[in-house]
Amino acid sequence: MRIGLLTDGGYPYAAGQFGLWCERLVRGLADHEFDVYALSRGERQERLGLVGLPPQVRRVHTAPLWTPVDDGRTYGRRERRRFADHFGRLALGVCDERADTFAAGLYGLAELARERDGLYAALRSETAVRALEAACRAPGARRGVRDATVPDLLAFAGEMERALRPLSLDWYGSEGDTAAARRGRADAYGAPDTGPALAAADVCHATTAGPAAIPGLLAKRFFGVPLLVTEYGVQLRSHYLAADGAREGAARAPVRALLAAFHGRLAAEVYRAAQLVTHGNAHARRWQERCGADRASLRTVHPGMDAGRFAEVGEGDDPGDPDTLVWVGRVEPAKDLVSLLHAFAEIRRRRPGARLRIVGTAAAAGEGPAYLSHCRTLAAQLFPDEASGAYAIGENPVSFEEVGGPEAPELPDAYAGAGVVVLSSSVEGFPAGLVEAMFCGRATVSTDVGAVVEIVGGTGLVVPPHNPKALARACLDLLADDGRRRLLGAAARSRALELFTVEQNVAAFRAAYLEIVSHSPGRHGAPVVGAVGAPLPFATTTEVRVPVRWAGEAARESVGAGAAAGAGSADV
């Protein structure tokens, strides 16, 4: 089948985030065809270009969300009236929690954008700002948006125009783009043109419930293409957290509140329209349910990770150094290395030969570099350099390392030397480092945050976050018991190989595609805009895939004539 893969700031860009699972999915499903529809988020992505694409990727359609766009179009009085009506419904749905007009406004704008080949200028017009202001001043408006000023409304209008830019793309065709107008055309790969780009997809697969899913919403509305949504990190959560911080007095509080409300309404509509919504863990599922996803449409598909690179360590007999704790990850405040260092001070009092290796680099942006410096200073204060004699050079029991150094040339080497792998985070989503440690057959001690309990199961120790004493006690228990460490490590590796491999991930999505198509009505050939076809038992017949040359028209006519003669003889 043909999959329309909808991405936002990730695959297939070389500098995209969260794109690795998409690449593994596309390469793992070589028996399917993919059309990729990618939204880019920055100039650097555009400059670095795309990753190498496998042959099953037929086309790549890209659209930037970071550049200012003004088509310079003007609209007549009737069009302005229609735009004001649809946008007013959308704005009211954003600003009023009780109003259920968001979806009507969104699809109305989509219809208008198809007729007028875009709404770039209209979404930034004075009409749009006035509609937003009226919605914010309405009696039922949310408390956080009532005080929005004109600069706040202008800023929000700009953000919303970028989020709604997929409405104006040429991926859906126009009113005059009928089957007759497309007859005889072919795409760049020689395949017949079956209509507007998204109309040819059997399934649209969106990687977020945000702007990337808007093309999927419109493909379902215009052409009946079913929609699958996958979220491994619920981006709506960050908008809600930003809005909560805004209510505490941060600058431009109404803008953040408006953005949180807009993305919340958009996600709810995406969840409502999707046939299936997949998540990587229970933590993400709870967010999806809170934002309106139907529990019956939710499926768990754990992220797939490459287990092969850790096979040598995991299958080896070396259980690691029983006096060494290893932490692996990106150094930032959410990882709570301060609690880990205080826990290690307690461990050193009970086990003087213990050593802590912190393997990772500071996060490039934000507070990462300053936090790494703070942790180094704290380690030097808690653990002065120790020397064996008056003339020996002291050594700190806490080391800060990077992958590629002498003791950890490769990431598996960092886990290989560990007696116990520690995760001390105060906030976590899907902790990939924990799964890597499980692939390596290492016992783990983790804090109970995010999806940790779901990942570890019964194969590791889990303690409350921000509790150095509990963390130290769990680590000491494992360091003192070699048999228990070996048993937990073996169980952890078996669990990781069963649940978190690339093969498991690809097989789950293959089954999801088949489930969606089997429950979706078929569509006859190239869809005609505005036409409603009768449901068919299958979307695409098997014969379409058979690479043979069928009999000509004359042969079919002769067969028909013979059948008619036979019928006449029978009557006689």
Secondary structure as UniProt FT lines:
FT   STRAND          2..8
FT   TURN            11..12
FT   TURN            14..15
FT   HELIX           20..28
FT   TURN            30..31
FT   STRAND          33..40
FT   HELIX           43..48
FT   TURN            55..56
FT   STRAND          57..64
FT   HELIX           77..95
FT   TURN            97..98
FT   HELIX           102..116
FT   HELIX           120..123
FT   HELIX           126..137
FT   TURN            139..140
FT   HELIX           143..145
FT   TURN            146..147
FT   HELIX           150..163
FT   HELIX           165..168
FT   TURN            175..176
FT   HELIX           179..182
FT   TURN            183..184
FT   TURN            188..189
FT   HELIX           197..200
FT   STRAND          203..206
FT   HELIX           211..213
FT   HELIX           214..223
FT   STRAND          227..231
FT   HELIX           235..247
FT   TURN            248..249
FT   TURN            251..252
FT   HELIX           253..273
FT   STRAND          276..279
FT   HELIX           282..290
FT   TURN            291..292
FT   HELIX           295..297
FT   STRAND          298..300
FT   HELIX           308..310
FT   HELIX           311..315
FT   TURN            322..323
FT   STRAND          324..328
FT   HELIX           333..335
FT   HELIX           337..350
FT   TURN            352..353
FT   STRAND          355..359
FT   TURN            366..367
FT   HELIX           368..382
FT   TURN            390..391
FT   STRAND          398..401
FT   TURN            403..404
FT   HELIX           411..416
FT   STRAND          420..423
FT   HELIX           432..439
FT   TURN            440..441
FT   STRAND          443..447
FT   TURN            450..451
FT   HELIX           452..456
FT   TURN            457..458
FT   STRAND          461..463
FT   TURN            465..466
FT   HELIX           468..479
FT   HELIX           482..499
FT   HELIX           502..518
FT   TURN            529..530
FT   HELIX           542..545
FT   HELIX           553..571
//
